[in-house]
Amino acid sequence: MSATLPFHSLAPLCRDLEKLVTDLRNSSQGSQPSEVDLQASPLLDRWSFSFLPAPCLTGSVHQHPSLGSCPNVHTSELVLIDPQKRWARTWSRFYRLGKQLTPEISSI
């Protein structure tokens, strides 16, 4: 009796993992995402740090390949981020970072 996996195909997961490993290796060697990579990436605006079972980002997304434009999304697990250079790498893709949402501080 063979176990049934919850995936129809593991090929997409393997491709995503291979792309992530390549990006991590490049980053560990001091490489940054190219301007071409970033221009092809969705824009995550009004973003902030968030947590699922793992750290992620939330915000409004524009030009996402599956979601299009949505006012409220959360990304897959956050792997790398450079807020000064305005990019992040999640489990599944790069994001260009727009304006960071700053928490409001209430006066007492």
N, C-alpha and C positions, 0 to 999 in steps of 0.2 A: 504494500500500500504506500503510495507516495503522498507527501504532504502538498497541499495546495497553497501557493503563495498568493497574497492579496493583490499581486500585480499581474496584468495580462502579459506584460513584457518587462524584463529588467533592463533592456537596452537604453531607454531614456534615462533611467537612474544612473547607469554606467556612464553615459555621455556627460551628464551633469557633474558626476564625481570627477571624471577625467578633466573637465574644464576647470573645476574648482582646484584640483591638485596643480594644474598648470599655472593658474593665477597665484596660488600660494607660493609655488616655487619661484615664479617671477618676482613676487613681492619680497621674498626672503633674500633675493639677490639685488634688491634695491630698485627694481623696475616698478614703474607706476603704470596705470592703465593709459593707453594712448588716447589722444584726442578723438580719433576715429571710434575707438571702443566706447568712449563716454558719450559721444554724439549719438551713437546707436542705442544707448541705454535709456530706460525710462527716467523721467524727472520725478523725484519724490520731494514734494514741496510741503512746507509747514511741518517738517519732520521732527520727531523726538525719539528718544530711546524708550523702549518698552520691553516687557517680558512676557513670554509665553512660558512653556516649560524651559525655554532658552531665550537669551537676549535677541531682540529683533528691533525693527524700526516701524513706526506708524506715521501716516501722513496721507496727503492726497497725491495720487499718482497720475502722470500724464504719459501717453504713448507706450503703455505697457503692452507687450506682445499678446497677452491673453486677455487682460482686463480692460484695455483701452484707457480711458480716463475715469477715475473714481475718486470721490471726495474723501473717503475714509478707507484705508487699507492697512494691513500689517504685512510686513515682508516675511520671508522665510528667515531662518536663523542668521543673525549677524555674525560674519566671520572677520572682516577687516573694515576699518573706516578711517578716513582722513578728512575730517570736517574742514580743515583749512584749505585743502585742495579740492574739496567739495565732491567727494565720491565715497561710495561704500560698496563692499562686496558681500552679498548675502550668500546663502547656500546655493541659490539658483542663478544669480546674475549680478552684474554691476548696476548701480544706480548713480545718477548724477544727483547731487544734493542741492536743493534750492534753499530757501530761507529756513533756518532752524526755529522751531517754535520754542519760545522761552516761557517757562512757567511763570504765572502771575504770582507776585508776592503780595499777600493781603496785609494791610496795615492794621495793627491792633489798637 
